[in-house]
Amino acid sequence: MTEKLLSELTTAQVGGPAKTYVRATSEAEIIEAVSAADAAGEPVLIVGGGSNLLVSDEGFNGTVVHIASEGVEVLPIPACGGANVRVQAGTIWDDFVKLSIENEWVGPAALSGIPGTVGATPVQNVGAYGVEVGEFIASVRTWDREKNTRKTFASADLRFGYRDSVLKRATVNGSPRYVVLTVDFQFTLGSLSSPIRYAELAKSLGVEPGQRAESALVREKVLQLRGSKGMVLNPEDRDTFSTGSFFTNPIVPRSTLDSLPEGAPNFPVVVKTSPFTAGVEDPDHVKLSAAWLIQHAGFEKGFGLEGESREIAQGRASLSTKHTLAITNRGGASAEDIFAIARAVRDGVRERFGVTLVPEPVVVNGEI
């Protein structure tokens, strides 16, 4: 157990010290570290890849448990065929995506390049390019801190939603009731991807939306698209020193469209009752584009780097120069610099359109 700066554990590279730091490399070590902190009455913060986490400059006055367990196990094949795969929570997500393509496990290719660990994916129901991880999660095994016992959630019990799950709703200020230990995935087999749903990706692949493509090619194109937007970690590119998309695409009543400019992009909200069904469209709500709202509220790429906007964070933090959804650490930024840019954007969008953007990363001991 040591003291460690949270800036060393997060992709935005901000955050003050942890009172106590524990690196847990196995399921047993995770349970031991969390249980010891709980028994001592210490606040607990769980950290995986740190790609969806912002901690204040004051740090965390408690125990930070760094999930570093790794491993992939192919389970016995059920009668229905396919592949059942159990993955330790600390496994790097993109390494697992690459492995899935090599083994022809269909599904994760469109989620290539997303930073972080496997254990974080069901909490946030991570998604990109029209695919969400909940579509191929069979179950999640956790440590229930309230009952001091292991608890396994079947997919249906996780109640996945847009960047949401039961696990997320049981997390307060970065401290979860349920600590993810392993994630079980269920895949069909084949070299072709699941149907391509995202128009930009379909265009880059040369297919129509709804068609399939070779999973290896899907991964290649997704990495190219994400890289062009500064959404793949690169130590040579300051635009990638971020938490990725900072705001979720807001889901609003359909009537909100009446107060938005004509042509404002909106998308159907699909409600799924099972990971194995297509779901049904919610007739009363639509999903808006956070990036469009930000841009049309007057915030350009690089906001915070020049002109009057530089006064907000003195140029140390800004919107990405490639993508208005990311807030980046340009070098030497504090957590408060990041928060200041976020507040300016959120308030500007709300004033212009009456829509309140919600941060996607977990914010600990800070205010936006």
N, C-alpha and C positions, 0 to 999 in steps of 0.2 A: 504494500500500500504506500503510495507516494502522492505528492502534490504535482499537479500537471495543469498547464494552461489549456483551456478549451479551444483556443485558437489553433492548437496543434492537432486537434481531432476533428475539425470541421472544414468543409471545402471552401467556405467563405473566409476562413482564417481570421475569425474574430472571436472574442470571448475571454473572460478573465479566468482566474485559477479555480480549480476544484479543490475543496478541502482535502478530500481523499480520492485517490484514483486506483481502480483495480482493473487489470486486464484479465478477462476470463476466457480461457481457451477451450473449455469443454462444458457440456451441459451441467456436470456436477459443480464445476467452479462457478458457473453463473448462479446456480441456486445457492451455493454457499455464500457468495459475496452479497447477494441480495438479502438473504435471510439474516446474515450477520448485521447488515446495516439496519434492517427493519427491527431486529431485536434490540439494537442500541438506540432506537428512536431517531436515526439519521435520515434526512431526506435522501432519496435515491433518484439519480438521473441515468437513464439507459442510453448509451451511444453505440451506434454501429459504424457506418461509414461517415457519419456526420454531414451528409449531403442535404439533409432536410431539417437542419437544426441551427438556431441562432441563440447564443447565450450572451447575456449582458456583460458589460465590461467589468462588473463587480464579480462575475464568476458564479460559482455554485457552492453554497455553504453546506455541503453534504458529501455523499459518496457517489462518484461517477463510476458506473460499471461499463467497461468497454467490451462489447460482445465480439470475441475473436475466435469462436468455435468454427471449425471448417470441416467439410466432408459431404460427399454425395453418395447415397446408397440406393441401388435399384432394388425395389421390393419384388416379391413374387408376383408374377403376372396373373391378373384375375381372369376369370373365364371369358370375359368380354374382350380380352386382348388389350393392346396398347401397352403403356408403360406407367408404372407407379414408381415415383422417385421421392426419396426422403432427403432433405437438404438441411444441414446445420445452419443455425441462424446467422453465424458470422461469415458464411461463405460470400465472397464478392459476387454481387448479382450479375454483372456483365460476364464474368468467367463462367457462370452457370448457363447464361444464354448461349454463349459460344459452345459449351459442352452439349447443350440441347440440340443444336444444329448438327453437330458432329454425329450425334446418336439418332438423328431423325425423329426427335420429339417435337411434335407440331404445336406451335403456339407462341413462344416467347420472342421470335425473331424481330418483331416490330418494336420490342422493348429493349433493343440493343443500345448500349451506350449510356444507359441510365446509371448514375453513380450510386454507391451505397451497397448495403448487404441484403441478403435474402430475407432475413428476419424482419426488416422494415417494410417489405413490400405488401404483406397482407394488412398491416396497420393502416396504411394510407391508400390501399387498393391502387397501387401505382399503375399508371396508364400512359400511353402515348400512341399517336398515329392510329387511333380508333380501337386499340386493344387495351384491356385491363387485366391485371394479373389474376384477379378473382375468377376469371373465366376458366382457369385450369388448376386452381387450388382445390385439392380434395379435403384437406384438414390441416389444422395448425395445433401443435402441441405447445402448451404454455406452462409457466409457473404462476399459480394464483397466489398473490401475496396476501390476500385477506384470509384465505383458508389454509395457507401453507401446504399446498398440495399441487400436483400436476393436474392440468385440465386440458382436455382435447376438444377443440371446436370443429365440428363438421362444417363443410362449406356453407350450407344453408344457414347454420347458426351464426355465422360471421356477419350476415346481413350487409353484404357489400353494397356500397353506393358510390357516387362520384367522389373520389378521393376520401372515402369514408368506410368505416367498419365498426363493429362492436368493440374491437380492440382500441380503436382510436377514441371512441366515445368514453372508454374507461380509462383514459389517460388525462391527467391534469398537470399542466405546467411541465410537461416532459416526463412525468413520473407515472408509469403505467400500473394498473392493477395486475394486468396479465403480461408477463415477460415472455416473449416468443423464444422457444427453445429449438423447435424444428418445424419445417413446412413440408407437407406432403403434396406433391403434384400428380395429376393424372393427365396423361397425354395420349392422343392418337399417334400413329406412326406414319411417316412418309417424308419425302424430300420436299414436298410442296408446302408452302405456308398455309395458314388459315386465310380466309378471304380478306383481301385488301380493302379496307373501308375508308381510308383517308385519301382524299383526292390528290393532294400534293405527292404522297408516296406512290399512288397508282401511276401518276404521270411520269415520275422518275423511273418507274419500272417498265413503262410502256404497256401497261395493262389497263383495263377498265375497272372501276370500283366494283368489288364483288368477285373479281377473278382472283386466282391464286398465282403465286410465282415461286421460284426456287427459294427456299428459306435462306440459303447462303447469300443469294443476291439481295434478298430483302434486308438482311443484316448490313450488307455493304452499303446499300442506298440509304438506310436509316442513319448509319454512322456518318455518311457524307452530309445528309441534311442536318443532323444535329451539330456536326462540326461547323457547318456554315453559319450556324446561329450561336456559336460559342457554348454549346450545350454538351460538349464532351471534354472532360478534364484534360488540360494541356498546360504544363508548367510554363510554357513560353507565351501563353495567351492570357492576359489579365481578365479578359471577358469571361473566362471559365472559372474564376475565383468567386463563386456565387453559390446559391442554393438552388440553381435552376430557375424554373418559373416561380416567381415570387407570389403571384396572385392566382387563385383558381378562376376558371371561367364561371361567372355568376349565373346561377339558376334563378330565374325570376318569373313572376306571373306573366302569362301571355299578354295581359293588358299593358305591361310596361312598354311593349313595342310601340304603342300609340304615342309615347312621349319621346321616342328616339328618332333620329333622322331616317328618312326613307333610305333603304338599302343597308342599314346597319345589319351586319351578319348575325344570324341566329340559327340555332340547331335544335333538333328534337331532343327531348329528354326521354331516354328509354329506361323503363323500370323493369328490372329482372327479378323474377321470383325463384329462379334456379340458374345455376351456372351452366346448365346444359340446354337452356332455351334461349331464343332470340330476344325475348322480352317484349313489352308492349310500350307504345308511346304514350307519355303523359299529355293529355290534351290541354291541360291548364297551365303548363309551364314550358319555358324555352330556355336554352343555354345561350348566353351571349359570349362574345369574344373579348376577353380581358385586354388582349393586345390592341384590338381596334378601339376600345373605349379609352385606353391610355393615350394612344396616338391622337385620337380626335378630341381629347381634352387638352391637347397642346404640348404633350410631352414627347420629345423626339428621342431617337437613339442617342445615347451619350449624355442625356440630361444630367446635369451636375458637374460636367467637365469644363464648361465655359460660360461666359456671360454672367448674368445675374444668378443663374441657377447654381453657379459654383459656390456661392455663399452658403448654401445649405450644408454641404459636407466638405468644403474647401477642396473639391476635386479628388478627395481621397476615396470617395464612393460615388457611383453614378449608375444610371441605367446602362446596360450593355450597349456597346457601339454597334452590335449586330442584331439585337433583339430587345424590344422594349419591355418584355416580361421579366427579364433578369436584372437584379441589382448586384453590381459587382464591386469587389474590393480592388481599387486601382493600385493599392500599395500603401500600407500604413493606416488603413481605415480602422476605425473603432466600430464596435457594435452600434453605438449611438449614431454614427455616420450612416450606417445602413438603415437604421430605424428612421432617421430624418428624411432620407430619400423616399422611403416607403410611405411615411405620413403625408409628404407633399403630393405624391401620386394619388394615394387613396382619397385625400381631401379634394384634389383637383377634379378627379373623376366624379366624385359625389356632387360637387358643386355644379359641374357641367351637365351631368345626365341624371342625377338623383339615384344612382346605383352605387352601393357600397361594396368595394372589392374586399375580399377576405384573404388574408395571407395563407399561403400553403405551408411554409415551414413552421415547425414548432418553435415558439419563442419562449425562452426561459428567463424569468426575472427582468424582462424588458417590456416596454409599452410601445405599441404602434398606433 
